[in-house]
Amino acid sequence: MADEAGIVEIEAFRAGSKAARGITANQIDEAIAAYNGETDPAPLVFGHPKSDAPAHGAIASLRREGNKLITGLKNISEDAIKGVKEGRFLNRSIAFWHPDHSANPTPGKWGIRHLGLLGAASPGIPGMSKLTFSADETAIESEEAPDTAVIFADNPTSTITITEGGTKVADTKDTVDKAEFDAAVAERDRLQKLVDDSNEAAEKARKDGNAQFVATMIEQGRVLPADKVLFTEILNRLPVEQVSFDADRSGDLGSEFKKALTAAEPRIIFEAVSPRGTSEGGSNLSTDQITAKARKLVEDGKATSFEAAVEMIEQKGA
């Protein structure tokens, strides 16, 4: 992913439109001229956190292309990459320092504070296209223009306006008071929590599925009971991103590992290890019979686990 320098570009803002609310190309040029991506890079964040943290990347470079502000991102976190690829981030929004803000690192000039990736509650905002990586993964693209630009100023009542697609400075008839601004921030945080909760639930479901898969492999004799924790932890730690193995095969490592394990010869042949586990006719129990007996022992509360039930069958012909 990214170009040779590890930079991924994304359009962050469009000047001159109604949504830009007065921010011009000249002000973009001013912010670009004042920006130093090496000594004081602005972070890539989720939403618009007041603390500019946690950072999920950094803005390495800025350039203007007509009325568009293009940001070059570096050190993008796996969470951010995954979120874009899975469609959990629908848009993006740039945060500016107002020239008069007391914390502005370049006083008297427009500055860049951070770039926020925006999520939305399922099923998403109707009509809004998702961010996607370009074919060569050197850019993040969207059919939609960037969303609301936030301006951080010392006097929010008179300088911050939240509208569809932009902000406006120093026009009191269009501004909102601090209570409205804080309410909008709270709603944004609520939506972000929905995204975070959804991600947490998906991760729990993935790990539960891995544990169930390993339990099934133990039942089939393909994994030794003693290796249960080992194989479960291996599956949990394998990355879920798609990779290419050769020209005709691709997938995520976890799924491919499961396919290989499912196709492997059993490491335990139950008929061989359970000579005393015989049926009424005296013949050795089949794998299916041992599996059924072991499950019944667990269901009846006579064994604490499938592995323990198999051991009981081996020892007593239960």
Residue pairs with C-beta under 8 A, 6 or more apart in sequence:
1 8
1 76
1 81
1 133
1 137
1 138
2 8
2 74
2 76
2 137
2 138
3 138
5 74
6 74
6 75
7 60
7 61
7 72
7 73
7 74
7 138
8 72
8 73
8 74
8 76
8 133
8 137
8 138
8 139
8 140
9 70
9 71
9 72
9 73
9 138
9 139
9 140
10 70
10 71
10 73
10 92
10 115
10 131
10 139
10 140
10 141
11 68
11 69
11 70
11 71
11 141
11 142
11 146
12 69
12 70
12 71
12 92
12 94
12 115
12 146
13 20
13 23
13 28
13 68
13 69
13 94
13 146
13 149
14 20
14 67
14 68
14 69
14 145
14 146
15 23
15 24
15 25
15 27
15 28
15 67
15 68
15 69
16 24
16 25
16 67
17 67
17 145
17 165
17 166
18 165
18 166
19 145
19 148
19 163
19 164
19 165
19 166
20 149
20 166
21 149
21 161
21 163
21 166
21 167
21 168
21 169
21 174
22 168
22 169
22 171
23 96
23 110
23 149
23 166
23 167
23 169
25 64
25 66
25 67
27 110
28 64
28 69
28 110
29 64
30 109
30 110
31 62
31 69
31 96
31 109
31 110
31 111
31 112
32 62
32 63
32 64
32 69
33 109
34 106
34 109
34 110
34 111
35 42
35 59
35 62
35 111
35 112
37 58
37 59
37 60
37 61
37 62
37 72
40 105
41 58
41 59
41 60
42 52
42 58
42 59
42 112
42 113
42 114
42 115
43 52
43 53
43 55
43 56
43 57
43 58
43 59
43 114
43 115
44 55
44 56
44 57
44 58
44 59
44 73
44 76
44 80
44 114
44 115
44 117
45 52
45 53
45 54
45 55
45 56
45 114
45 115
45 116
45 117
46 56
46 80
46 83
46 89
46 116
46 117
46 119
46 192
47 116
47 117
47 118
47 119
47 188
47 189
47 192
48 93
48 95
48 114
48 116
48 150
48 185
48 188
49 114
49 116
52 113
52 114
56 76
56 77
56 79
56 80
56 117
57 73
57 74
57 75
57 76
57 77
57 80
58 73
58 74
58 75
59 71
59 72
59 73
59 112
59 114
59 115
60 72
60 73
60 74
61 71
61 72
62 69
62 70
62 71
62 72
62 112
63 69
63 70
63 72
64 70
69 94
71 94
71 112
71 115
73 115
73 140
78 239
78 241
80 89
80 117
81 241
82 88
82 240
82 241
83 89
83 117
83 119
84 117
84 131
84 132
84 133
84 140
85 132
85 133
85 241
87 124
87 130
87 131
88 119
88 195
88 198
88 199
89 117
89 118
89 119
89 130
89 131
90 118
90 119
90 120
90 124
90 125
90 128
90 129
90 130
90 131
91 117
91 118
91 128
91 131
91 142
91 144
91 146
91 147
92 115
92 116
92 117
92 118
92 131
92 140
92 142
92 146
92 147
93 115
93 116
93 118
93 146
93 147
93 148
93 149
93 150
94 112
94 114
94 115
94 116
94 146
94 149
94 150
95 112
95 113
95 114
95 115
95 116
95 149
95 150
95 151
95 152
96 110
96 111
96 112
96 113
96 149
96 150
96 151
96 152
97 103
97 104
97 105
97 106
97 110
97 111
97 112
97 113
97 151
97 152
98 104
98 110
98 151
98 152
98 153
98 154
98 159
98 169
99 107
99 108
99 109
99 110
99 111
100 107
100 108
100 153
100 154
101 152
101 153
101 154
102 154
103 152
104 111
105 111
113 152
116 150
117 131
118 147
118 188
119 191
119 192
119 194
119 195
120 128
120 191
120 195
121 191
121 194
121 195
122 194
122 198
124 130
128 144
129 142
129 143
129 144
130 142
131 140
131 141
131 142
132 140
132 141
132 142
133 139
133 140
133 141
134 140
134 141
145 165
146 165
147 165
148 162
148 163
148 164
148 165
148 166
148 167
149 166
149 167
150 160
150 162
150 167
151 159
151 160
151 167
151 169
153 159
153 160
153 169
156 177
156 178
156 181
157 175
157 177
157 178
158 170
158 172
158 175
159 169
159 170
159 175
160 167
160 175
160 176
160 181
161 167
161 168
161 169
161 171
161 174
161 175
161 176
162 176
162 180
162 181
162 184
163 174
168 174
168 175
176 184
206 236
206 240
207 236
210 232
210 235
210 236
210 254
211 232
213 235
213 258
214 223
214 228
214 231
214 232
214 235
215 228
215 306
217 223
217 231
217 261
217 262
218 224
218 225
218 228
218 306
218 307
219 291
219 294
219 306
220 266
220 287
220 291
221 266
221 267
221 268
221 269
221 270
221 287
222 261
222 262
222 264
222 265
222 266
222 267
223 231
223 261
223 267
224 267
224 268
225 307
225 310
228 307
231 261
234 257
235 254
235 257
235 258
238 252
238 253
238 254
238 257
239 252
239 253
239 254
240 252
240 253
240 254
241 252
242 250
242 251
242 252
243 250
243 251
243 252
243 253
244 250
245 251
245 256
266 287
269 287
270 277
270 285
270 286
270 287
270 290
270 291
270 310
271 284
271 285
271 286
271 287
273 314
274 284
274 285
274 290
274 310
274 313
274 314
274 317
275 284
276 314
276 315
276 316
276 317
277 284
277 285
277 289
277 290
277 293
277 313
277 314
277 317
277 318
278 284
278 285
278 317
279 285
279 289
285 293
285 313
290 310
290 313
293 309
293 313
293 318
294 303
294 306
294 309
294 310
294 313
295 306
295 309
297 303
297 309
297 312
297 313
297 318
298 304
298 305
298 306
298 309
302 309
302 312
302 318
303 309
303 312
309 318
312 318
